[in-house]
Amino acid sequence: PTSLAETLSLIGIDVLSTATNYSFDYGIEGIISTKDILEKHKIETVGTNRTPEEKDNILIKEINGIKLAFLSYTYGTNCEGSEEYKYSVKIINKSNMKEDIDKAKNNGADFIFLNLHCGSLKSSDANDEQKDLVNYAIKCGVDVIIGSHPIEIQNMEMRENSNQKNVFVAYAMGNFLSSDDYENAKIGLIVNIQITKSSETDETYISKITYPPSYINYNKVMGSYEVLDVRKEVEKYEANDEDKVDENIYKILKEKLEMVDNKIGGNK
């Protein structure tokens, strides 16, 4: 729904990846209208293109003197487009990825974010394809790799590139908002990455990462879905806060929190 664009803008989304297996479900008209509506609400997109010329653009945002580049690719689409519209969706291809990464560097990017939409849908572990792509992207010089497509939380890791610089990898962060009845699809992570640029050396690096888990709860009273801060709601319940969730939701959140802490290692 077009109203989603306005909502995303209101909650603070500035850049959105639109490269998924659903990207071409409504053909080139769907890609054009999606990007047009999002841009109308001041949200920039990566991963899909309205024209062949747009395919060559690299999105770089300068924030507080740091130039951040954003790239996004998907393993494929549900509906195969004709050769005429091959440019419209960024499909995972190692040589094309390297070309875009090099272009981002040449355009002055201090820091490169890469979104890879691939992996097994209902798996809590990254598969060999994901690991291979991550290894390749690290060699090419990206700084953060965020995975999507799996609806379960998968591993996170801090890696080092050939220059001994940290590279953060989140293979899959689960769902932020979904009506999927599959229980593990209701839990997700919101990853906060603090980036610092040294005024002395001009080196840009990751200085802090936190990843509070979220849970999608269907509120029967309101008749709508709500995203809960899992750790915050558990702490409120255990402190007997007036605004606490009920016992049933608390038990679910407590269980999910333990699951995340065992999988990821807590908010370290």
Backbone bond lengths (Angstrom), bond angles and torsions (degrees), N, CA, C in turn:
res aa  C-N    CA-C-N  psi(-1)  N-CA   C-N-CA  omega(-1)  CA-C   N-CA-C  phi
1 P - - - 1.470 - - 1.525 111.07 -
2 T 1.321 115.11 141.34 1.472 118.79 -177.86 1.526 112.24 -63.29
3 S 1.336 117.33 -24.07 1.464 120.21 179.25 1.522 111.98 -64.32
4 L 1.328 116.69 -21.27 1.464 120.28 179.47 1.527 110.84 -62.79
5 A 1.332 116.94 -35.15 1.466 120.52 -179.61 1.523 110.91 -60.40
6 E 1.338 115.80 -44.01 1.465 119.98 179.38 1.523 110.67 -64.60
7 T 1.331 116.62 -41.65 1.466 120.76 179.80 1.521 111.01 -63.68
8 L 1.322 117.00 -44.21 1.469 120.79 178.50 1.523 110.84 -59.35
9 S 1.312 115.97 -40.07 1.463 120.24 178.34 1.522 110.99 -65.04
10 L 1.329 116.56 -42.18 1.461 121.31 -178.18 1.527 112.55 -64.76
11 I 1.352 117.83 -32.77 1.465 119.36 -179.48 1.525 112.40 -87.30
12 G 1.334 117.04 0.48 1.458 119.70 170.37 1.512 116.83 104.81
13 I 1.328 118.61 17.24 1.468 120.63 178.35 1.525 109.40 -79.20
14 D 1.323 116.56 128.19 1.463 122.15 179.36 1.524 112.95 -110.01
15 V 1.350 115.60 -33.77 1.467 121.48 -178.79 1.519 108.12 -132.25
16 L 1.318 117.03 134.44 1.460 121.59 -175.72 1.527 110.26 -132.69
17 S 1.330 116.46 131.75 1.458 120.31 172.70 1.523 108.98 -80.15
18 T 1.328 116.48 128.49 1.464 121.23 178.37 1.528 112.01 -114.46
19 A 1.333 116.60 13.53 1.469 120.92 178.58 1.524 109.68 -93.17
20 T 1.322 116.71 100.03 1.467 122.36 176.67 1.524 108.41 -139.68
21 N 1.324 116.13 174.67 1.459 118.82 177.38 1.531 112.09 -66.83
22 Y 1.345 117.53 -13.67 1.469 121.39 178.94 1.528 112.83 -91.86
23 S 1.323 117.65 -2.88 1.465 121.14 -169.58 1.527 113.86 -54.42
24 F 1.342 117.05 -38.33 1.471 119.67 -173.26 1.525 112.44 -103.38
25 D 1.341 117.51 16.52 1.473 120.50 -177.87 1.530 112.66 -58.05
26 Y 1.352 117.23 -31.75 1.463 121.03 179.50 1.532 111.07 -114.80
27 G 1.334 114.63 27.35 1.454 119.81 174.61 1.519 113.80 66.54
28 I 1.314 114.70 -167.36 1.468 120.22 -177.90 1.533 110.53 -64.98
29 E 1.338 117.06 -29.55 1.476 119.91 178.21 1.528 110.31 -63.61
30 G 1.335 116.45 -39.04 1.464 120.35 178.52 1.511 112.04 -65.97
31 I 1.332 116.27 -40.62 1.470 120.58 179.10 1.525 110.11 -64.36
32 I 1.323 116.64 -45.04 1.468 120.67 -179.14 1.520 111.02 -63.15
33 S 1.342 117.21 -48.22 1.472 119.70 -176.40 1.519 111.08 -66.88
34 T 1.344 117.32 -37.69 1.473 120.73 178.76 1.525 110.71 -60.46
35 K 1.324 116.55 -49.20 1.462 120.52 -179.33 1.535 111.19 -66.43
36 D 1.322 116.37 -39.71 1.467 119.90 179.77 1.525 111.28 -61.86
37 I 1.334 116.85 -45.89 1.465 120.96 -177.49 1.526 110.89 -67.09
38 L 1.335 116.78 -42.25 1.460 119.86 179.16 1.532 111.26 -64.08
39 E 1.322 116.39 -42.73 1.466 120.03 179.12 1.531 111.53 -65.07
40 K 1.321 116.12 -33.14 1.461 120.26 176.59 1.527 110.77 -59.46
41 H 1.339 115.66 -30.59 1.462 121.33 179.44 1.537 111.70 -100.40
42 K 1.338 116.33 22.80 1.469 123.30 172.72 1.537 112.51 66.37
43 I 1.326 117.53 29.18 1.467 121.41 175.90 1.522 108.40 -110.10
44 E 1.330 116.27 120.88 1.461 120.68 178.25 1.524 109.68 -88.26
45 T 1.331 116.28 150.00 1.462 120.67 -174.58 1.521 111.92 -124.13
46 V 1.337 114.74 153.85 1.462 121.20 174.84 1.524 108.68 -135.92
47 G 1.328 116.27 144.62 1.461 120.76 175.12 1.513 114.91 112.86
48 T 1.345 117.49 -23.53 1.462 120.83 175.62 1.524 109.15 -129.90
49 N 1.330 115.12 156.73 1.459 120.17 -172.92 1.523 111.29 -139.48
50 R 1.341 115.25 138.92 1.464 120.33 178.56 1.521 112.40 -82.59
51 T 1.337 116.42 -26.14 1.466 121.48 -176.34 1.525 109.62 -138.50
52 P 1.330 117.82 161.10 1.473 120.15 176.19 1.529 111.66 -59.97
53 E 1.334 116.52 -34.08 1.467 120.33 -179.47 1.530 111.33 -66.32
54 E 1.325 117.09 -36.29 1.460 121.99 -179.14 1.519 111.35 -63.47
55 K 1.319 116.56 -28.18 1.476 122.26 -178.33 1.527 111.47 -60.46
56 D 1.325 116.59 -28.48 1.467 120.86 -177.18 1.527 113.10 -87.06
57 N 1.333 117.05 -6.37 1.471 120.23 -179.13 1.526 111.36 -76.69
58 I 1.317 116.61 142.18 1.465 122.66 173.51 1.528 107.13 -115.68
59 L 1.331 115.86 122.28 1.464 119.24 -179.83 1.524 110.25 -78.53
60 I 1.329 115.95 118.02 1.462 122.08 177.11 1.527 107.74 -126.45
61 K 1.327 115.74 124.07 1.462 121.96 179.15 1.525 108.44 -112.62
62 E 1.330 117.03 129.26 1.462 120.36 176.20 1.524 109.12 -97.40
63 I 1.324 115.73 118.04 1.463 121.89 -177.99 1.524 108.31 -127.19
64 N 1.312 116.54 120.21 1.473 122.12 -179.35 1.529 111.87 51.33
65 G 1.318 115.71 40.36 1.461 120.41 176.42 1.512 114.88 81.65
66 I 1.338 118.21 4.47 1.470 122.26 179.09 1.523 108.66 -111.53
67 K 1.330 117.01 126.34 1.463 121.60 -179.74 1.533 109.56 -92.32
68 L 1.337 115.16 114.58 1.460 122.52 -177.66 1.523 109.44 -106.85
69 A 1.341 116.45 127.41 1.461 121.33 177.44 1.525 109.25 -104.21
70 F 1.337 116.41 143.79 1.463 121.86 -178.60 1.526 110.07 -125.54
71 L 1.343 115.48 127.38 1.463 121.99 178.73 1.525 108.89 -129.76
72 S 1.335 116.73 149.06 1.461 119.27 -179.55 1.527 110.81 -151.87
73 Y 1.354 114.81 140.26 1.467 121.07 -178.47 1.528 109.63 -144.77
74 T 1.325 116.67 152.33 1.454 122.02 175.94 1.529 110.68 -121.46
75 Y 1.339 116.36 155.58 1.469 121.33 -179.27 1.531 111.79 -66.74
76 G 1.332 116.77 -23.18 1.460 121.34 -178.59 1.512 109.82 167.82
77 T 1.328 116.61 -173.55 1.464 121.72 179.32 1.522 110.20 -129.23
78 N 1.333 116.28 156.53 1.462 121.46 179.43 1.517 112.07 -68.60
79 C 1.331 115.69 -34.36 1.464 121.74 -178.75 1.521 108.40 -115.27
80 E 1.295 115.96 116.88 1.462 119.55 -178.87 1.528 110.32 -74.22
81 G 1.305 116.37 123.98 1.457 120.40 176.67 1.520 110.42 -82.23
82 S 1.298 116.43 165.22 1.460 120.48 178.44 1.533 109.28 -73.50
83 E 1.304 115.06 167.56 1.475 121.00 179.15 1.529 110.02 -58.29
84 E 1.321 115.62 -28.95 1.466 121.55 -178.33 1.526 111.95 -60.64
85 Y 1.356 116.54 -32.35 1.462 120.25 -176.33 1.529 112.57 -111.48
86 K 1.316 116.00 25.87 1.462 120.88 -179.07 1.526 111.97 -59.47
87 Y 1.314 116.85 -28.18 1.470 122.76 -178.78 1.524 113.30 -70.68
88 S 1.354 117.74 -16.95 1.463 121.15 -164.49 1.525 115.00 -73.28
89 V 1.351 117.87 -25.92 1.461 121.02 -179.32 1.523 109.14 -127.79
90 K 1.327 116.62 130.49 1.463 120.81 178.23 1.531 109.32 -75.95
91 I 1.332 116.15 106.69 1.459 122.25 179.48 1.531 108.76 -93.13
92 I 1.330 116.47 141.41 1.462 120.94 -179.41 1.522 110.36 -59.02
93 N 1.307 115.27 121.83 1.460 123.56 178.83 1.528 106.55 -154.62
94 K 1.307 117.24 120.25 1.464 120.58 -171.03 1.525 113.02 -58.24
95 S 1.320 117.37 -45.82 1.466 119.08 -177.15 1.528 111.07 -66.13
96 N 1.339 117.14 -38.43 1.474 120.11 177.59 1.522 111.43 -67.49
97 M 1.350 115.86 -38.46 1.462 119.63 176.97 1.517 110.87 -61.33
98 K 1.328 116.48 -46.26 1.469 120.38 -179.31 1.528 110.82 -62.35
99 E 1.322 115.82 -39.56 1.467 119.99 178.99 1.527 110.54 -61.35
100 D 1.341 116.78 -42.92 1.472 120.42 -179.91 1.527 111.65 -69.95
101 I 1.328 116.94 -37.90 1.469 120.79 178.59 1.527 110.04 -64.28
102 D 1.334 116.10 -44.27 1.467 120.31 177.77 1.523 111.03 -62.71
103 K 1.332 115.84 -38.27 1.460 120.43 179.76 1.529 110.11 -65.50
104 A 1.337 116.19 -40.42 1.467 120.31 178.34 1.526 110.42 -61.17
105 K 1.321 116.68 -43.72 1.470 120.81 178.32 1.528 110.56 -62.71
106 N 1.333 116.23 -45.42 1.462 120.53 -178.89 1.524 112.21 -64.98
107 N 1.338 115.74 -24.83 1.469 120.15 178.03 1.527 112.55 -87.86
108 G 1.336 116.07 8.31 1.455 120.28 172.33 1.510 116.63 93.38
109 A 1.335 117.88 13.83 1.466 119.90 -179.66 1.529 110.83 -64.54
110 D 1.335 115.90 131.99 1.462 121.37 174.93 1.527 110.96 -85.12
111 F 1.332 115.65 -24.26 1.464 120.69 -168.69 1.527 107.60 -153.24
112 I 1.339 116.75 133.72 1.466 119.95 -175.31 1.529 111.24 -120.92
113 F 1.330 115.60 122.49 1.463 122.92 174.11 1.525 108.72 -97.10
114 L 1.319 115.99 135.03 1.464 121.00 178.81 1.520 109.68 -126.80
115 N 1.333 116.39 126.78 1.467 120.97 173.74 1.519 108.78 -105.65
116 L 1.352 116.69 127.28 1.462 122.16 177.24 1.524 108.55 -117.57
117 H 1.323 116.42 115.35 1.460 121.55 -179.73 1.534 108.08 -96.29
118 C 1.334 115.36 93.85 1.469 120.02 -177.64 1.528 108.86 -165.49
119 G 1.311 116.99 174.44 1.458 121.06 178.90 1.519 111.55 112.31
120 S 1.325 116.19 169.02 1.465 121.94 -179.83 1.523 109.90 -77.04
121 L 1.326 116.26 131.43 1.463 121.88 -171.05 1.520 113.74 -58.21
122 K 1.339 117.38 -47.84 1.463 120.58 -175.62 1.524 111.38 -113.77
123 S 1.312 115.77 52.90 1.461 121.10 178.93 1.519 109.87 -126.06
124 S 1.319 116.77 138.95 1.459 121.24 178.26 1.533 111.49 -92.45
125 D 1.324 116.40 5.49 1.465 120.93 179.69 1.523 110.45 -127.76
126 A 1.325 115.40 139.42 1.462 120.37 177.24 1.522 109.27 -66.34
127 N 1.338 116.52 141.74 1.465 119.49 178.72 1.531 110.69 -92.27
128 D 1.317 116.05 178.92 1.472 121.24 -175.52 1.522 112.26 -63.26
129 E 1.339 116.94 -35.97 1.463 119.86 179.31 1.524 110.76 -63.46
130 Q 1.331 116.88 -45.00 1.464 120.64 178.78 1.530 110.80 -60.42
131 K 1.329 116.13 -46.14 1.466 120.41 -178.24 1.525 111.09 -63.19
132 D 1.325 116.17 -40.22 1.468 120.42 179.83 1.522 110.62 -64.57
133 L 1.324 117.23 -43.94 1.467 121.00 179.71 1.524 111.42 -65.29
134 V 1.334 116.23 -39.29 1.465 120.67 177.94 1.528 110.24 -63.03
135 N 1.324 116.69 -46.67 1.472 120.50 178.39 1.526 111.29 -57.86
136 Y 1.323 115.96 -43.00 1.463 120.56 -179.74 1.526 111.33 -65.77
137 A 1.330 116.46 -45.03 1.466 120.70 -178.13 1.527 111.39 -63.53
138 I 1.330 116.37 -37.32 1.468 120.10 177.80 1.523 110.09 -63.65
139 K 1.333 116.98 -42.20 1.466 120.99 177.86 1.531 111.25 -62.55
140 C 1.343 115.80 -31.94 1.468 120.07 -178.88 1.525 112.66 -77.63
141 G 1.362 116.86 -18.11 1.453 118.73 173.26 1.508 117.60 110.18
142 V 1.338 118.23 23.15 1.467 118.44 175.15 1.529 109.57 -80.50
143 D 1.340 116.43 164.92 1.464 120.98 -175.62 1.528 113.48 -112.78
144 V 1.315 116.88 -30.07 1.464 121.87 177.57 1.520 108.50 -138.32
145 I 1.338 116.25 132.43 1.465 121.20 177.03 1.522 107.89 -121.13
146 I 1.327 115.36 120.98 1.464 121.75 179.12 1.523 108.13 -115.35
147 G 1.330 116.11 122.45 1.449 120.47 179.22 1.513 112.10 -95.80
148 S 1.334 115.84 152.40 1.461 121.45 174.02 1.526 108.16 -143.79
149 H 1.307 116.65 177.14 1.460 128.66 -175.78 1.524 112.00 101.82
150 P 1.360 121.13 -55.54 1.468 118.85 174.08 1.534 110.22 -60.19
151 I 1.330 116.57 137.67 1.466 119.85 -179.32 1.520 111.43 -93.83
152 E 1.320 116.55 5.42 1.464 121.29 174.02 1.525 109.23 -110.78
153 I 1.328 115.65 153.34 1.457 120.42 174.24 1.525 108.99 -68.33
154 Q 1.322 116.16 132.08 1.464 121.39 175.37 1.533 109.97 -116.17
155 N 1.313 115.25 -178.28 1.457 121.76 -174.16 1.528 113.39 -59.27
156 M 1.330 114.14 154.10 1.460 122.10 167.09 1.523 107.26 -121.24
157 E 1.312 116.35 152.56 1.460 118.79 176.39 1.518 110.52 -156.45
158 M 1.312 115.21 152.61 1.453 121.43 173.31 1.523 106.40 -106.92
159 R 1.321 116.07 118.79 1.459 122.12 -178.12 1.523 110.29 -110.12
160 E 1.311 115.94 170.69 1.460 121.25 174.98 1.518 109.11 -120.38
161 N 1.337 116.12 137.66 1.466 118.45 174.75 1.529 109.99 -88.87
162 S 1.311 116.96 -173.34 1.472 120.98 -175.44 1.527 112.57 -65.71
163 N 1.343 116.77 -16.79 1.466 121.14 178.09 1.524 112.28 -98.44
164 Q 1.339 115.76 15.39 1.474 122.56 -178.94 1.530 112.66 60.15
165 K 1.323 115.63 29.22 1.462 121.08 177.54 1.532 108.86 -99.11
166 N 1.328 116.64 138.49 1.463 120.69 -178.95 1.526 112.46 -67.29
167 V 1.334 114.79 137.89 1.467 122.52 174.41 1.525 106.93 -126.30
168 F 1.336 116.78 124.29 1.456 120.94 -178.23 1.521 110.17 -93.33
169 V 1.339 116.09 133.78 1.463 121.51 -179.49 1.527 109.56 -126.68
170 A 1.326 116.10 125.65 1.472 121.86 170.61 1.529 105.73 -121.11
171 Y 1.333 116.64 105.18 1.468 120.37 -174.11 1.522 112.26 -63.93
172 A 1.326 117.78 -35.60 1.472 121.93 174.93 1.520 108.52 -164.67
173 M 1.329 116.35 137.13 1.464 121.21 -176.31 1.527 112.43 -106.67
174 G 1.350 117.07 14.06 1.451 119.50 -179.45 1.517 111.19 71.80
175 N 1.319 116.78 -154.29 1.463 121.69 -178.34 1.525 111.47 -106.46
176 F 1.326 115.11 142.78 1.467 120.31 172.11 1.527 109.84 -90.41
177 L 1.325 116.17 -43.20 1.467 120.75 178.31 1.524 108.64 -146.41
178 S 1.327 116.05 125.44 1.463 120.75 -177.30 1.518 109.51 -160.85
179 S 1.340 116.48 153.76 1.463 121.12 174.45 1.528 110.50 -105.47
180 D 1.327 116.67 13.83 1.466 122.21 -179.54 1.528 110.25 -62.96
181 D 1.329 116.66 132.22 1.470 121.10 -179.79 1.522 112.99 -78.86
182 Y 1.326 117.05 -14.59 1.463 121.36 178.60 1.532 108.50 -62.26
183 E 1.335 117.08 118.73 1.468 120.93 -168.02 1.519 113.34 -56.73
184 N 1.324 118.33 -43.74 1.469 119.72 -177.90 1.525 112.89 -72.10
185 A 1.339 116.60 -7.41 1.461 119.92 176.31 1.523 111.41 -82.43
186 K 1.317 117.06 -5.06 1.474 120.79 -177.44 1.524 112.70 -91.66
187 I 1.311 116.64 -6.51 1.467 120.83 -177.71 1.533 109.34 -108.85
188 G 1.313 116.24 139.40 1.460 120.39 179.51 1.518 110.77 -147.51
189 L 1.312 115.78 178.07 1.462 122.23 177.39 1.521 109.40 -126.45
190 I 1.321 116.06 140.47 1.464 121.59 171.48 1.529 106.23 -108.62
191 V 1.304 116.89 108.64 1.464 120.77 -173.83 1.525 110.31 -92.17
192 N 1.327 116.08 121.89 1.461 122.42 176.32 1.524 108.79 -103.87
193 I 1.303 116.41 119.28 1.471 121.24 -177.39 1.524 109.05 -116.87
194 Q 1.309 115.61 118.47 1.473 120.82 177.28 1.519 108.72 -94.99
195 I 1.319 115.90 127.01 1.464 121.85 -177.55 1.517 109.14 -115.46
196 T 1.317 116.46 132.78 1.463 121.73 -177.54 1.532 109.49 -123.02
197 K 1.326 115.53 140.83 1.465 120.76 174.71 1.517 108.60 -118.05
198 S 1.317 115.78 123.57 1.458 121.07 -178.05 1.525 110.49 -70.83
199 S 1.334 116.37 129.50 1.462 120.63 177.99 1.522 111.38 -73.85
200 E 1.338 116.19 -17.23 1.462 120.52 -178.15 1.524 112.26 -90.35
201 T 1.357 116.01 -43.09 1.473 119.08 -174.63 1.529 113.30 -109.20
202 D 1.345 117.58 -9.58 1.472 123.27 -174.71 1.528 112.79 66.87
203 E 1.332 117.16 9.12 1.465 120.13 178.22 1.536 109.20 -73.30
204 T 1.328 116.00 135.67 1.462 121.64 176.88 1.522 108.40 -109.01
205 Y 1.332 116.56 130.66 1.467 119.35 -174.57 1.526 111.22 -149.56
206 I 1.331 115.04 162.93 1.463 121.31 176.27 1.520 107.93 -79.54
207 S 1.336 116.17 122.41 1.459 119.24 -178.05 1.534 112.75 -106.66
208 K 1.330 117.95 -17.54 1.458 119.83 179.07 1.525 110.04 -163.69
209 I 1.329 116.16 141.84 1.471 121.19 174.75 1.521 109.10 -136.33
210 T 1.322 116.98 131.20 1.460 121.68 170.27 1.527 107.13 -128.75
211 Y 1.323 116.90 156.44 1.469 119.12 -177.61 1.527 110.94 -147.97
212 P 1.337 116.46 73.71 1.468 119.70 177.70 1.528 111.58 -62.02
213 P 1.338 117.47 131.33 1.463 120.24 177.32 1.523 111.36 -76.20
214 S 1.326 115.42 147.85 1.465 121.57 177.44 1.526 109.31 -122.64
215 Y 1.329 115.72 157.91 1.469 120.39 -179.51 1.524 108.97 -135.89
216 I 1.329 116.26 135.41 1.458 121.54 -179.49 1.528 108.71 -92.24
217 N 1.315 115.41 112.78 1.460 120.75 -176.88 1.526 110.22 -113.88
218 Y 1.342 115.87 132.37 1.462 118.83 175.73 1.525 108.44 -85.58
219 N 1.302 115.82 115.10 1.465 122.29 -179.71 1.535 108.55 -87.10
220 K 1.343 115.89 104.10 1.466 120.22 -175.43 1.530 111.96 -65.81
221 V 1.330 116.49 -33.30 1.467 120.41 -179.78 1.531 110.35 -65.52
222 M 1.327 115.61 -46.72 1.466 120.53 -178.31 1.523 112.39 -83.15
223 G 1.349 116.15 -19.60 1.458 119.86 -177.60 1.508 112.47 70.23
224 S 1.333 116.60 33.37 1.462 120.31 -177.19 1.533 110.41 -147.81
225 Y 1.318 114.63 167.14 1.462 120.72 178.18 1.531 109.23 -92.63
226 E 1.331 116.04 142.64 1.460 120.60 177.66 1.525 109.08 -131.33
227 V 1.315 114.88 146.63 1.466 120.56 178.72 1.519 108.04 -99.63
228 L 1.337 116.17 119.45 1.466 121.38 -177.42 1.522 110.86 -103.40
229 D 1.325 115.93 141.18 1.463 122.56 171.50 1.527 106.41 -79.37
230 V 1.325 117.33 104.73 1.468 121.93 -170.28 1.527 112.16 -58.11
231 R 1.313 117.09 -52.89 1.461 120.93 -175.51 1.539 110.95 -63.83
232 K 1.317 115.35 -41.27 1.470 120.10 -179.19 1.526 111.02 -64.61
233 E 1.339 116.96 -42.75 1.469 120.56 -178.08 1.534 111.25 -69.06
234 V 1.326 117.29 -36.76 1.469 121.25 177.02 1.529 109.58 -63.90
235 E 1.334 116.47 -45.15 1.470 120.45 179.96 1.523 111.12 -63.82
236 K 1.320 117.42 -39.74 1.466 121.28 179.18 1.535 110.94 -63.88
237 Y 1.331 116.61 -42.48 1.464 120.08 -179.61 1.527 110.38 -64.42
238 E 1.341 115.45 -44.84 1.467 119.46 -177.12 1.531 111.88 -70.31
239 A 1.330 117.35 -20.45 1.467 121.34 175.81 1.518 111.15 -93.10
240 N 1.335 115.52 4.37 1.474 122.06 179.91 1.526 112.16 57.99
241 D 1.307 115.18 39.35 1.466 121.31 178.11 1.528 109.55 -64.59
242 E 1.325 116.93 145.22 1.470 121.39 -179.79 1.529 111.53 -61.74
243 D 1.316 115.62 -31.33 1.462 121.20 -175.36 1.530 111.92 -93.27
244 K 1.318 117.55 23.01 1.462 121.76 -174.74 1.536 111.39 -74.52
245 V 1.341 115.42 159.46 1.460 121.17 174.53 1.527 109.11 -75.96
246 D 1.343 116.79 168.51 1.464 117.98 179.46 1.537 110.44 -77.40
247 E 1.317 116.30 171.91 1.467 121.69 -172.67 1.529 112.01 -62.29
248 N 1.321 117.05 -40.18 1.464 119.95 -178.69 1.522 111.74 -62.70
249 I 1.343 116.52 -45.59 1.467 120.31 178.56 1.524 109.62 -66.00
250 Y 1.334 117.06 -40.31 1.465 120.53 178.98 1.530 110.87 -56.47
251 K 1.323 117.30 -45.61 1.473 120.95 -178.38 1.532 111.14 -62.29
252 I 1.325 115.79 -39.82 1.471 119.87 177.44 1.524 110.29 -64.74
253 L 1.340 116.26 -47.06 1.462 120.82 -178.29 1.522 111.64 -63.90
254 K 1.329 116.36 -39.17 1.465 121.01 179.01 1.524 109.95 -62.36
255 E 1.321 115.71 -43.27 1.466 120.73 179.33 1.523 111.08 -64.29
256 K 1.325 116.68 -42.73 1.464 121.13 179.99 1.528 111.23 -67.23
257 L 1.320 116.32 -37.20 1.459 120.06 178.54 1.522 110.81 -62.99
258 E 1.308 116.57 -43.27 1.470 120.82 177.74 1.523 110.60 -63.82
259 M 1.327 116.15 -38.85 1.455 120.26 178.11 1.527 111.41 -61.58
260 V 1.340 116.06 -45.77 1.467 120.70 179.92 1.531 110.43 -64.94
261 D 1.325 116.85 -45.59 1.464 120.37 -179.42 1.527 111.80 -61.36
262 N 1.333 116.94 -36.29 1.462 120.46 178.17 1.524 111.22 -72.10
263 K 1.338 115.87 -35.44 1.465 120.48 -177.66 1.519 112.22 -77.69
264 I 1.317 115.59 -46.63 1.465 121.09 -172.43 1.532 112.72 -102.05
265 G 1.322 116.55 -26.36 1.452 118.79 -178.70 1.511 112.76 99.69
266 G 1.318 117.00 27.67 1.459 119.51 178.55 1.505 111.98 75.85
267 N 1.301 116.47 -166.45 1.466 122.22 -176.80 1.523 110.11 -97.13
268 K 1.333 116.18 59.46 1.478 120.45 -173.94 1.527 109.80 -97.04
